[in-house]
C-alpha cells in the first residue's frame, strides 16, 4: 500500500472509530517470534477444563493451538494456579458466601470461586495433552493462603512479585505472547502486567477461552487495548508445525 493510500485508509478507519483496532487488524504480514520473545501459557490445568472444579467453556480447545504455537518459540513459560486448602479466594472459606459472588478483602475486591486447583491434586495438574517439552519455567501462583494471584507477574495485592519480570529481563526477553485460561482473568492480568513491566505484549485470542462473568470479557479486552496489548490470532504467528 502506497504511503498516500495508507494515510487515507487509516484516516478513514479513524473516522469510523476503528483507529484502536488498526494494529491487530491491519498489521503487515505474519509475526515470527525471535529469541527475544516468550510464549506464556497461563493455567492450562485440569481444574479449568470440562470435568474440572472451575471449568472454562471450551477450555481444552486451546491445547492443540498452544502446542502448535510452541514450535515457533525458543522461550516458553507455563503458569499453574496452586492454591492452599481453604484459600481466601474460595467461597467455601467465607460462611454464607456463594461461588461467583464478590467480597472486599484486605487488598481489594475479590471474586469468590469454587474450590479449585488445590496444591498437589490431580485437579491442579497441567492438561495431559499439553506438549511443551521446551518450556523452561513453571510459575506457580496463588499459593499464599490469604491473597489470590491472577497475573503471572504479581499477586492480587499488586505489590508481591512472582519474579517473572526479572527472569524475562535477565534473559533479554522484550516481547511476550500470552495464551491460556481464562482470557478475562489470568490471561488479561498477565498481559496488563507485562505492559506495566515494559514488555511488548500480545494476546493470541484463539489460544484463550473466557469465563465472561457479568461482562468481564469485553471489559478485559477494553482494558488491554487501552494499555497497548495487541490482539492477534494463532494464524498470525509463523510456526513450523
C-alpha positions in Angstrom: 0.0 0.0 0.0 1.5 3.4 -1.0 2.1 5.8 1.8 -0.6 8.2 0.5 -3.2 5.4 0.2 -2.3 4.1 3.7 -2.8 7.6 5.2 -6.2 7.9 3.6 -7.1 4.4 4.7 -6.1 5.0 8.3 -7.8 8.4 8.4 -11.0 6.7 7.1 -10.6 4.0 9.8 -10.2 6.6 12.5 -13.4 8.4 11.2 -15.2 5.1 11.5 -14.0 4.5 15.1 -11.6 1.8 14.0 -8.3 3.5 14.9 -7.9 1.5 18.1 -8.2 -1.7 16.1 -5.7 -0.8 13.4 -2.7 -2.5 14.9 -4.1 -6.1 15.2 -6.4 -5.9 12.1 -4.1 -4.3 9.6 -0.6 -5.5 10.6 1.5 -6.2 7.6 2.5 -9.8 7.3 2.9 -12.5 9.9 4.9 -12.4 13.1 8.0 -14.5 13.5 9.0 -14.7 17.2 12.7 -14.3 17.9 15.0 -15.2 20.7 13.8 -12.1 22.4 10.2 -13.4 22.5 8.5 -15.6 25.1 5.3 -17.6 24.9 3.4 -17.5 28.3 1.0 -20.4 28.7 -1.4 -19.5 31.5 -3.2 -22.1 33.7 -4.0 -24.8 31.1 -4.9 -27.1 34.0 -7.4 -29.9 34.7 -9.4 -27.6 37.0 -10.2 -25.2 34.1 -11.5 -27.7 31.6 -14.6 -29.9 31.4 -14.6 -32.2 34.4 -12.6 -29.8 36.5 -13.7 -27.8 39.5 -13.9 -24.5 37.7 -14.4 -25.4 34.0 -14.0 -22.7 31.4 -16.3 -23.4 28.4 -14.1 -24.8 25.6 -11.0 -24.7 27.8 -9.5 -27.8 26.4 -9.7 -26.4 22.8 -6.7 -24.2 23.5 -4.4 -27.2 23.9 -3.7 -28.1 20.3 -3.5 -24.4 19.3 -0.9 -23.8 22.0 1.0 -27.0 21.1 1.3 -25.8 17.5 2.3 -22.3 18.6 5.1 -23.6 20.8 7.1 -24.7 17.8 7.7 -21.1 17.0 9.2 -20.1 20.4 12.6 -20.7 21.9 11.4 -19.4 25.3 8.2 -20.8 27.0 6.9 -20.1 30.4 4.0 -22.1 32.0 1.9 -21.0 34.9 -0.2 -23.0 37.4 -2.8 -21.9 39.8 -1.6 -23.6 43.1 -4.0 -22.8 45.9 -3.9 -24.0 49.5 -6.8 -25.7 51.1 -9.2 -23.1 52.4 -7.8 -20.4 50.2 -9.1 -16.8 50.7 -10.4 -16.8 47.1 -12.7 -19.8 47.8 -16.3 -19.1 48.5 -16.2 -22.0 51.0 -13.7 -20.1 53.1 -16.4 -17.4 53.8 -19.5 -18.6 55.6 -22.7 -17.5 53.8 -20.9 -16.7 50.5 -21.6 -18.4 47.2 -19.2 -19.0 44.3 -19.0 -16.1 41.8 -20.1 -13.5 44.3 -17.6 -10.8 45.3 -16.4 -9.5 48.7 -13.8 -7.0 49.9 -10.6 -8.4 51.2 -7.6 -6.5 52.6 -6.2 -6.0 49.1 -9.4 -5.1 47.4 -12.3 -6.7 45.6 -12.2 -10.4 45.3 -14.4 -12.7 43.2 -15.1 -15.9 45.2 -14.6 -19.1 43.3 -15.4 -22.8 43.9 -12.6 -24.7 45.5 -10.1 -25.3 42.6 -6.5 -26.1 41.7 -5.6 -27.2 45.2 -1.9 -27.9 45.6 -0.8 -31.4 44.7 -4.2 -32.5 43.4 -4.9 -34.0 40.0 -7.3 -31.1 39.5 -4.3 -28.7 39.7 -2.2 -30.7 37.2 -1.4 -29.5 33.7 -3.7 -30.8 31.0 -2.4 -34.2 29.9 -2.3 -33.3 26.2 -0.3 -30.1 26.6 3.0 -30.8 24.9 5.6 -28.2 25.7 8.9 -30.1 26.0 11.0 -26.9 25.5 9.3 -25.0 28.4 11.9 -23.7 30.8 10.0 -22.4 33.7 6.8 -23.1 35.6 5.4 -20.2 37.7 3.1 -21.4 40.5 0.8 -18.7 41.8 -2.0 -18.3 44.4 -0.1 -20.3 46.9 -0.3 -17.7 49.6 -3.4 -18.6 51.5 -4.6 -15.0 52.1 -4.2 -13.5 48.6 -5.3 -14.5 45.2 -3.0 -14.3 42.2 -4.3 -14.0 38.6 -1.3 -12.5 37.0 1.9 -14.4 36.2 3.8 -11.3 37.3 2.2 -10.0 40.5 -0.2 -11.3 43.1 -3.6 -9.6 43.5 -2.3 -7.3 46.3 -0.5 -5.6 43.3 2.8 -5.5 45.3 4.1 -9.1 45.7 6.1 -10.1 42.6 6.4 -13.6 41.3 9.9 -12.9 39.9 8.8 -13.5 36.3 9.6 -9.9 35.2 13.2 -10.2 36.5 13.6 -13.6 34.9 12.5 -12.5 31.5 14.5 -9.2 31.6 17.7 -11.0 32.7 17.2 -13.3 29.7 16.8 -10.4 27.3 13.2 -11.0 26.5 11.4 -8.0 25.1 8.1 -9.4 23.8 5.6 -11.8 25.4 2.7 -13.7 23.7 0.1 -14.7 26.2 -2.2 -17.8 25.8 -4.3 -19.9 28.1 -7.1 -19.6 30.6 -9.1 -17.6 31.3 -9.0 -14.7 28.9 -10.8 -12.2 31.2 -8.9 -13.1 34.4 -5.4 -14.6 34.5 -4.6 -14.0 30.8 -5.7 -10.4 30.9 -4.0 -9.6 34.2 -0.8 -11.2 32.9 -0.9 -9.2 29.7 -1.6 -6.0 31.5 1.2 -6.6 34.0 3.6 -7.4 31.1 2.9 -3.9 29.7 3.4 -2.4 33.2 6.8 -4.0 33.4 7.8 -2.7 30.0 7.3 -5.7 27.7 5.5 -5.6 24.3 2.5 -7.8 24.8 0.3 -9.8 22.5 -2.7 -12.0 23.5 -3.4 -14.8 21.0 -7.2 -14.8 21.1 -7.9 -18.2 19.7 -5.4 -19.8 22.1 -7.5 -18.5 25.0 -11.0 -19.0 26.4 -13.0 -16.9 28.8 -15.2 -17.2 31.8 -17.1 -14.0 30.9 -18.6 -13.2 34.3 -21.1 -10.3 34.1 -19.4 -8.8 31.0 -15.9 -9.4 32.2 -14.6 -10.4 28.8 -15.5 -7.2 27.0 -14.2 -5.2 29.9 -10.9 -7.1 29.9 -10.3 -6.5 26.1 -11.1 -2.8 26.6 -8.6 -2.6 29.4 -5.9 -4.4 27.4 -6.4 -2.3 24.3 -6.1 0.8 26.4 -2.7 -0.3 27.7 -1.4 -1.3 24.3 -1.8 -5.1 24.4 -2.1 -6.3 20.8 -4.9 -8.8 20.0 -4.0 -11.4 17.4 -4.8 -14.9 16.2 -2.6 -18.0 16.1 -2.6 -17.8 12.3 -0.7 -14.5 12.6 2.3 -16.4 14.0 4.8 -18.2 11.8 5.1 -21.8 13.1 7.0 -24.8 11.9 4.1 -27.2 12.7 
